[in-house]
Amino acid sequence: MVHLAGFVGSRSLPARFAPFVSSLVSSFLARGFRVASGGAVGADQFALSAVVQLGASASGVVFSAWSSAAGFPASVRPTVSRFQAFGGQVVWGPGAVGAPRQQVVSALLGRNRRLVSACSCVVAFLHGSSRGSLFTVRQAVRAGIPVYVFLCGGGASLPPDLASRCLVFNKEVI
C-alpha cells in the first residue's frame, strides 16, 4: 500500500527553507510515500517544486481549492502546469476565481480537509501566524494521523493542545 504524506504550511515561509522542504520531500519519496500539497505559495509551492525537480510528479497530488488552474496564485501556476505535464494529479475543488470571500475561505478549508483525509501523515512548516496551517494540523490530529511540525520563525507556535500531540521541531535558523 502506498502512503500519502501531506506537505503544508505558511504562505510566508521564507525561500531559504525551500532546500529543507525539498530534502524532506526527497526523504519521503525515497521511503515509498507519495507527496501531497495544497498548491499555495510558500511551503506548499516548495514541496510541489521539489516533486517536479526530482522527476516525481507521478508520485504527487495537489489538492486544489479551485475548480481550474486560474485559481492558483500566479507564481504557482507554472509549477502546477509542469507538474501536470509530467503526470501529477490535481484533485479539483469547488472554488471559483472572483467568488465572494466566504466561498473562497470555505473552498480553502475544504481543500485542507480533503488533503488530511487522504494522507497517512502531515508535515507542516509554520512561519508567523498561519491559521490555515493550524487548521490543517488540528484536522490531522483529530484524524489520529502523525503530524510533524517545523517551527520556522516569525513567531510561529502551536497551541499546547496541539503541541502535545505532534512531533515538533524548532527550525528557526536555517
C-alpha positions in Angstrom: 0.0 0.0 0.0 1.4 3.4 -1.0 1.0 6.1 1.7 0.5 9.8 1.1 2.4 12.5 3.0 0.8 15.9 3.1 3.2 18.9 2.9 1.5 22.0 4.2 2.5 25.3 5.7 2.7 29.0 5.9 2.5 31.1 2.8 5.1 33.4 4.4 7.7 30.6 4.7 10.9 32.3 3.6 12.6 30.9 0.4 15.7 29.9 2.5 13.6 27.0 3.7 13.0 25.6 0.2 16.0 23.3 0.3 15.0 22.0 3.6 11.4 21.2 2.4 12.9 19.7 -0.7 15.2 17.4 1.4 12.2 16.1 3.4 10.1 15.6 0.2 13.0 13.6 -1.2 13.2 11.5 2.0 9.5 10.7 2.0 9.6 9.8 -1.7 12.6 7.5 -1.1 10.6 5.7 1.6 7.8 5.0 -0.9 5.4 7.8 0.0 3.5 9.9 -2.5 3.5 13.6 -1.7 0.5 15.9 -1.4 0.4 19.7 -1.5 -2.3 22.3 -1.4 -0.8 24.4 -4.2 -0.4 27.6 -2.3 2.6 29.9 -2.2 5.3 29.2 0.4 5.6 25.7 1.9 3.1 24.1 -0.5 4.9 25.6 -3.5 8.4 24.5 -2.2 7.1 20.9 -1.8 5.4 20.9 -5.2 8.6 22.3 -6.9 10.7 19.6 -5.2 8.4 16.9 -6.6 8.7 18.3 -10.1 12.5 18.9 -9.8 13.0 15.3 -8.5 11.2 14.0 -11.5 8.5 12.5 -9.3 5.4 14.3 -10.5 3.6 11.0 -11.0 4.1 10.4 -7.2 2.4 13.7 -6.3 -1.1 15.1 -5.9 -2.3 18.6 -5.5 -5.5 19.2 -3.6 -6.8 22.4 -5.1 -9.4 24.7 -3.6 -10.1 25.8 -7.1 -12.2 24.4 -10.0 -9.5 25.5 -12.5 -5.8 26.3 -12.7 -6.7 30.0 -12.9 -7.4 29.9 -9.1 -3.8 29.1 -8.2 -1.6 32.0 -7.3 0.2 33.4 -10.5 3.6 32.3 -9.1 2.4 28.7 -8.6 0.7 28.2 -11.9 3.8 27.4 -14.0 4.8 24.7 -11.4 1.4 23.2 -11.4 1.4 23.2 -15.2 4.8 21.3 -15.3 3.6 19.0 -12.5 0.5 18.0 -14.6 2.5 17.7 -17.8 4.7 15.1 -16.1 1.9 13.0 -14.7 1.0 14.8 -11.5 -2.6 14.5 -10.3 -4.8 17.5 -9.3 -7.9 17.0 -7.2 -10.0 20.0 -8.1 -12.2 21.8 -5.6 -15.3 24.0 -5.9 -13.7 27.4 -5.6 -14.3 29.9 -8.4 -12.0 32.8 -9.3 -13.7 36.0 -8.1 -16.0 34.3 -5.7 -17.0 36.1 -2.5 -14.5 35.8 0.4 -16.8 33.5 2.4 -16.9 31.0 -0.5 -13.1 31.2 -1.1 -12.4 30.5 2.6 -14.8 27.6 2.6 -13.1 26.2 -0.5 -9.7 26.6 1.1 -10.8 24.9 4.3 -12.4 22.1 2.3 -9.2 21.6 0.4 -7.3 21.2 3.7 -9.9 18.7 5.0 -9.7 16.6 1.7 -5.9 16.6 1.9 -5.9 15.4 5.5 -8.5 12.7 4.9 -6.3 11.3 2.1 -3.0 11.4 3.9 -1.1 8.9 6.2 0.8 11.8 7.8 1.1 15.6 7.6 4.4 17.6 7.5 3.8 21.2 8.4 6.1 24.2 8.2 4.9 27.1 10.3 6.2 30.7 10.0 4.4 33.5 11.7 0.7 33.3 12.1 -0.8 30.7 9.9 -4.5 30.0 10.7 -5.0 27.7 7.7 -1.9 25.6 8.5 -3.0 25.4 12.1 -6.5 24.3 11.0 -4.9 21.6 8.9 -2.7 20.4 11.8 -5.8 20.3 14.0 -7.7 18.3 11.4 -4.8 15.8 11.2 -4.6 15.5 15.0 -8.3 14.8 15.2 -7.9 12.2 12.4 -5.3 10.5 14.5 -2.5 10.6 11.9 1.1 11.5 12.7 1.9 15.2 12.4 5.4 16.6 12.1 5.6 20.3 12.7 8.6 22.5 11.9 8.5 25.9 13.7 10.4 28.1 11.2 10.4 31.5 12.9 8.3 34.6 12.6 6.8 33.9 16.0 5.3 30.6 14.9 4.0 28.4 17.7 1.5 25.7 18.4 -1.3 25.9 21.0 -0.5 23.5 23.9 -3.3 21.1 22.9 -1.7 20.6 19.5 2.0 20.7 20.6 1.4 17.7 22.9 0.0 15.7 20.1 2.6 16.5 17.3 6.3 15.9 16.9 7.6 19.5 16.9 11.0 20.7 15.7 12.4 24.2 16.1 13.9 25.2 12.7 14.0 29.0 13.1 17.6 29.2 11.8 18.5 27.6 8.5 
